[in-house]
């Protein structure tokens, strides 16, 4: 969820103080000159995070919600179904550095996205160390427009 000007201390007081959530980590990445994503990830169970808050450029208050499946093949099947149905992707297949989720993002008609993924990290509270990371993605999760541009420049594509 995007905090849209609400101070981090304000929502942490509620989630940590009242509900007992714990901080998993923080990611701060400059997406473009002057555009910074500053996100904090919170958990209430062993799953790396149940909710994340922060500031980043996005027109909606909710960037996405996530559906995690138990089989990696379900991610591939859903990805193909979304492509075949012409659904608008926000990000292609990729992985996050903090929760190790293998996923893709598809936009809803309302303008926020659904992340569909597999393999999320489980946290051991006794050994977990909160970190600040500098990137949202380990690999992939590219906007489809960027992938189309890269594919259009592929050497030898006109040789066919």
VENNORTA-V481869 format. One record per residue. N is the residue number from 1. SS is DSSP state (hx for helix, st for strand, lp for the rest). PHI is phi in whole degrees, -180 to 180 (999 if undefined). NEAR is the number of other ideal C-beta (glycine too) atoms within 10 Angstrom. Layout:
BEGIN
N/SS/PHI/NEAR
N/SS/PHI/NEAR
END
This chain:
BEGIN
1/lp/999/17
2/st/-94/20
3/lp/-78/17
4/lp/43/10
5/lp/92/6
6/lp/-79/12
7/lp/-64/9
8/hx/-55/14
9/hx/-59/8
10/hx/-66/9
11/hx/-78/17
12/hx/-68/15
13/hx/-58/11
14/hx/-73/10
15/hx/-70/18
16/hx/-80/14
17/hx/-68/9
18/hx/-91/8
19/lp/-91/10
20/lp/82/8
21/lp/-65/19
22/st/-122/16
23/st/-76/15
24/st/-92/21
25/st/-172/22
26/st/-130/17
27/st/-126/22
28/st/-126/16
29/st/-135/15
30/st/-81/12
31/st/-78/11
32/st/-161/7
33/lp/-53/6
34/lp/84/7
35/st/-116/10
36/st/-118/14
37/st/-97/18
38/st/-129/16
39/st/-120/22
40/st/-124/22
41/st/-111/23
42/st/-123/20
43/st/-129/21
44/lp/-126/13
45/lp/-155/12
46/lp/-65/12
47/st/-60/14
48/lp/-46/21
49/lp/-152/25
50/lp/-104/14
51/st/-153/15
52/st/-135/22
53/st/-130/18
54/st/164/19
55/st/-109/16
56/lp/-164/16
57/lp/-70/11
58/lp/-163/15
59/lp/-72/8
60/lp/-105/14
61/lp/-75/10
62/lp/-105/13
63/lp/-77/19
64/st/-165/20
65/st/-121/12
66/st/-123/17
67/st/-116/13
68/st/-106/16
69/st/-106/15
70/lp/-95/7
71/lp/-136/10
72/hx/-58/12
73/hx/-65/9
74/hx/-65/15
75/hx/-66/21
76/hx/-62/14
77/hx/-64/12
78/hx/-66/19
79/hx/-60/18
80/hx/-62/10
81/hx/-62/11
82/hx/-64/18
83/hx/-63/14
84/hx/-62/8
85/lp/-87/8
86/lp/69/6
87/lp/-74/14
88/lp/-78/13
89/st/-82/19
90/st/-91/19
91/st/-145/22
92/st/-76/17
93/st/-55/18
94/st/-174/18
95/st/-142/16
96/lp/-89/25
97/lp/-76/16
98/lp/-88/21
99/lp/-107/23
100/lp/61/14
101/lp/-72/23
102/st/-94/19
103/st/-160/28
104/st/-139/24
105/st/-123/23
106/st/-125/20
107/st/-80/16
108/lp/-89/15
109/lp/-60/7
110/lp/-83/8
111/lp/102/12
112/lp/-96/19
113/st/-118/22
114/st/-114/19
115/st/-93/19
116/st/-120/22
117/st/-151/25
118/st/-145/18
119/lp/86/16
120/lp/-65/19
121/lp/-71/15
122/st/-104/11
123/lp/-103/18
124/lp/-98/7
125/lp/-58/9
126/lp/-74/5
127/lp/-120/6
128/lp/-68/16
129/lp/-116/5
130/lp/-67/11
131/st/-125/11
132/st/-113/10
133/st/-103/16
134/lp/-113/9
135/lp/-152/13
136/lp/-85/18
137/lp/-135/14
138/lp/-75/15
139/st/-160/11
140/st/66/15
141/lp/54/19
142/lp/-87/17
143/lp/-64/13
144/hx/-59/14
145/hx/-64/9
146/hx/-67/11
147/hx/-66/14
148/hx/-60/10
149/hx/-62/11
150/hx/-61/10
151/hx/-68/9
152/hx/-70/8
153/lp/-96/7
154/lp/-60/8
155/lp/-60/6
156/lp/85/6
157/hx/-66/9
158/hx/-84/6
159/hx/-77/5
160/lp/-77/4
END
